[in-house]
Each structure stands twice: as C-alpha cells, then as structure tokens.
C-alpha cells in the first residue's frame, strides 16, 4: 500500500476543488462587472453565461466524484493492510514457483489437472540455470516434491532461492496443465509498493496468490476468500 500516493491523490483533489472555487468567484465578479457596464441597446447573450455555468457545474461534479473514489481507494488499502498484518505468524499456501533451500531442504506442491504418464521436474537457480532434473509423481491432483538440495551429480548446493518447473504429459502425449504452490510461515509484511507483500520463508507472496491459511495457534485451516 503506497500511503504517500493516496495522500498525494487526496491533496490533488483538494487543490483542484480550491482552484475551481477561486475561478468561479472570479467568473462571478467578471459577470457582474459586465452586466453593470453592458450596453442597454446591445445586452450580453445570456446563453453564453448559462453555458459557462454548466461547465463549472460539470467540473465541480467531476472533482466530487474523484474525491469519493480516492476515499474508496484509501478504505480498500487500509482493509488490505489490516488483512496482511493478520497473516503474520500464520502458515499459508500460495501460488508460486519459488522456494528457499534451507538446511538442505526445499519443498513445493504441484497440482496436476489430469492424469500424467510422465512428469518432469526441473529445479533452476535464480539465474534460470537448471541444477536438478528428475521424475515426479503422476497422480491427478495435489502432489508434493521435497528436494534435498543435491544436484544431479550429488553435490549439495548453497542455500538460496530456487524455482521449480513442472512438465507433464498424458498417455496421448498431450500437455497436462499444472499449478505450482509453496507453503510456509509469514515472517513479515512490506507496505513499500502499491500492495502489501508477504515474506513467506524468504519468498515474496502477494495477497491474491494465497490459496489457504492455517492458523498455527489452533491448527485450523481456512480457504482464502
């Protein structure tokens, strides 16, 4: 949530409203002066005044609508921030391909949208370079892959962020759609951007990517709305 941008937007609307009021006062003064000094034989066209008044009214309504929108954005951002803080210390599962290798262990879940006859798992480092390839489960639905941090030569790789790519095909050679997710504890929440970002075991997660939440205080799970 970018609080600064919200405040800036509200300030711009207030400035526009103030400017409109000043311009309207100036317009009325000029109109009054013109009416007082008009030629009785050639009076000013009232249609022109009416058109200008309508323009001022339209601008005023637009500014008022903008203020209402800014208020709604502010309320939504506050609600989102409160929700994000509520995730602290909770276990969440979220869409994503990245997981931290910690103490020789990293874990992903992948959901096969159909039965697979061949499932290939590829782990890449942060530069996109493959460091491990292997065969995964082929059963329909949710599957888990726990990686021990060893490459295909048996070397233990350093701790850090790694990505998982899942490729699956069915008996006819057609691609089976897959969805990858990660699970972990929410360690912190960042409000530096335009939306709250959760830190889940060193992985950044957006609120909209959360699939499930587990209350670690009573071990009751809940689905993300």
WOVEN-V508802 format. One record per pair of residues at least 4 apart in sequence whose C-alpha atoms are under 7 Angstrom apart, sorted by the first residue. I is the first residue (numbers start at 1). J is the second residue. If there is no record, write none. Layout:
i->I j->J
i->I j->J
This chain:
i->1 j->77
i->1 j->191
i->1 j->192
i->1 j->193
i->1 j->194
i->1 j->195
i->1 j->196
i->2 j->6
i->2 j->191
i->2 j->192
i->2 j->193
i->2 j->194
i->3 j->7
i->4 j->8
i->5 j->9
i->6 j->10
i->6 j->74
i->7 j->11
i->8 j->12
i->9 j->13
i->9 j->70
i->10 j->14
i->10 j->67
i->10 j->70
i->11 j->15
i->12 j->16
i->13 j->17
i->13 j->63
i->13 j->66
i->13 j->67
i->14 j->18
i->15 j->19
i->16 j->20
i->17 j->21
i->17 j->63
i->18 j->22
i->19 j->23
i->20 j->24
i->21 j->25
i->22 j->26
i->23 j->27
i->24 j->28
i->25 j->29
i->26 j->30
i->27 j->31
i->28 j->32
i->29 j->33
i->30 j->34
i->31 j->35
i->32 j->36
i->33 j->37
i->34 j->38
i->38 j->43
i->38 j->44
i->39 j->43
i->46 j->50
i->47 j->51
i->48 j->52
i->49 j->53
i->50 j->54
i->51 j->55
i->52 j->56
i->53 j->57
i->54 j->58
i->55 j->59
i->56 j->60
i->57 j->61
i->58 j->62
i->59 j->63
i->60 j->64
i->61 j->65
i->62 j->66
i->63 j->67
i->64 j->68
i->65 j->69
i->66 j->70
i->67 j->71
i->68 j->72
i->69 j->73
i->70 j->74
i->71 j->75
i->72 j->76
i->73 j->77
i->74 j->78
i->75 j->79
i->76 j->80
i->77 j->81
i->78 j->82
i->79 j->83
i->80 j->84
i->81 j->85
i->81 j->196
i->82 j->86
i->83 j->87
i->84 j->189
i->84 j->196
i->85 j->189
i->87 j->186
i->88 j->186
i->88 j->187
i->88 j->188
i->89 j->185
i->89 j->186
i->89 j->187
i->90 j->185
i->90 j->186
i->90 j->213
i->90 j->214
i->90 j->215
i->90 j->216
i->91 j->183
i->91 j->184
i->91 j->185
i->91 j->186
i->91 j->213
i->91 j->214
i->91 j->215
i->91 j->216
i->92 j->183
i->92 j->184
i->92 j->185
i->92 j->210
i->92 j->212
i->92 j->213
i->92 j->214
i->93 j->181
i->93 j->182
i->93 j->183
i->93 j->184
i->93 j->210
i->93 j->211
i->93 j->212
i->93 j->213
i->94 j->181
i->94 j->182
i->94 j->183
i->94 j->209
i->94 j->210
i->94 j->211
i->95 j->180
i->95 j->181
i->95 j->182
i->95 j->209
i->95 j->210
i->95 j->211
i->96 j->180
i->96 j->181
i->96 j->182
i->97 j->163
i->97 j->164
i->97 j->180
i->97 j->181
i->98 j->161
i->98 j->162
i->98 j->163
i->98 j->164
i->98 j->203
i->99 j->106
i->99 j->107
i->99 j->161
i->99 j->162
i->99 j->163
i->99 j->182
i->99 j->203
i->100 j->106
i->100 j->160
i->100 j->161
i->100 j->162
i->100 j->201
i->100 j->202
i->101 j->105
i->101 j->106
i->101 j->149
i->101 j->159
i->101 j->160
i->101 j->161
i->101 j->162
i->102 j->106
i->102 j->159
i->104 j->148
i->104 j->149
i->105 j->146
i->105 j->147
i->105 j->148
i->105 j->149
i->106 j->146
i->106 j->147
i->106 j->148
i->107 j->145
i->107 j->146
i->107 j->147
i->108 j->144
i->108 j->145
i->108 j->146
i->108 j->181
i->108 j->182
i->109 j->142
i->109 j->143
i->109 j->144
i->109 j->145
i->109 j->180
i->109 j->181
i->109 j->182
i->110 j->142
i->110 j->143
i->110 j->144
i->110 j->178
i->110 j->179
i->110 j->180
i->110 j->181
i->111 j->141
i->111 j->142
i->111 j->143
i->111 j->178
i->111 j->179
i->111 j->180
i->112 j->140
i->112 j->141
i->112 j->142
i->112 j->176
i->112 j->177
i->112 j->178
i->112 j->179
i->113 j->140
i->113 j->141
i->113 j->176
i->113 j->177
i->113 j->178
i->114 j->140
i->114 j->176
i->115 j->138
i->115 j->139
i->115 j->140
i->115 j->170
i->116 j->138
i->116 j->139
i->116 j->168
i->116 j->169
i->116 j->170
i->116 j->171
i->116 j->176
i->117 j->138
i->117 j->169
i->117 j->170
i->117 j->171
i->118 j->138
i->118 j->168
i->118 j->169
i->119 j->135
i->119 j->136
i->119 j->137
i->119 j->138
i->119 j->166
i->119 j->167
i->119 j->168
i->119 j->169
i->120 j->134
i->120 j->135
i->120 j->136
i->120 j->166
i->120 j->167
i->120 j->168
i->121 j->133
i->121 j->134
i->121 j->135
i->121 j->136
i->121 j->164
i->121 j->165
i->121 j->166
i->121 j->167
i->122 j->130
i->122 j->132
i->122 j->133
i->122 j->134
i->122 j->164
i->122 j->165
i->122 j->166
i->123 j->130
i->123 j->131
i->123 j->132
i->123 j->133
i->123 j->162
i->123 j->163
i->123 j->164
i->123 j->165
i->124 j->128
i->124 j->129
i->124 j->130
i->124 j->131
i->124 j->162
i->124 j->163
i->124 j->164
i->125 j->129
i->125 j->130
i->125 j->131
i->125 j->161
i->125 j->162
i->125 j->163
i->126 j->161
i->126 j->162
i->131 j->151
i->132 j->151
i->132 j->152
i->133 j->152
i->137 j->143
i->149 j->156
i->149 j->157
i->150 j->154
i->150 j->155
i->150 j->156
i->150 j->157
i->151 j->155
i->151 j->156
i->151 j->157
i->168 j->175
i->168 j->176
i->169 j->173
i->169 j->174
i->169 j->175
i->169 j->176
i->170 j->174
i->170 j->175
i->170 j->176
i->184 j->200
i->184 j->201
i->185 j->200
i->185 j->201
i->186 j->198
i->186 j->199
i->186 j->200
i->186 j->201
i->187 j->199
i->187 j->200
i->187 j->201
i->188 j->198
i->188 j->199
i->189 j->196
i->189 j->197
i->189 j->198
i->189 j->199
i->190 j->196
i->190 j->197
i->190 j->198
i->191 j->195
i->191 j->196
i->191 j->197
i->196 j->206
i->197 j->204
i->197 j->205
i->197 j->206
i->197 j->207
i->198 j->204
i->198 j->205
i->198 j->206
i->199 j->203
i->199 j->204
i->199 j->205
i->200 j->204
i->200 j->205
i->205 j->209
i->210 j->224
i->211 j->223
i->211 j->224
i->212 j->222
i->212 j->223
i->212 j->224
i->213 j->221
i->213 j->222
i->213 j->223
i->213 j->224
i->214 j->219
i->214 j->220
i->214 j->221
i->214 j->222
i->215 j->219
i->215 j->220
i->215 j->221
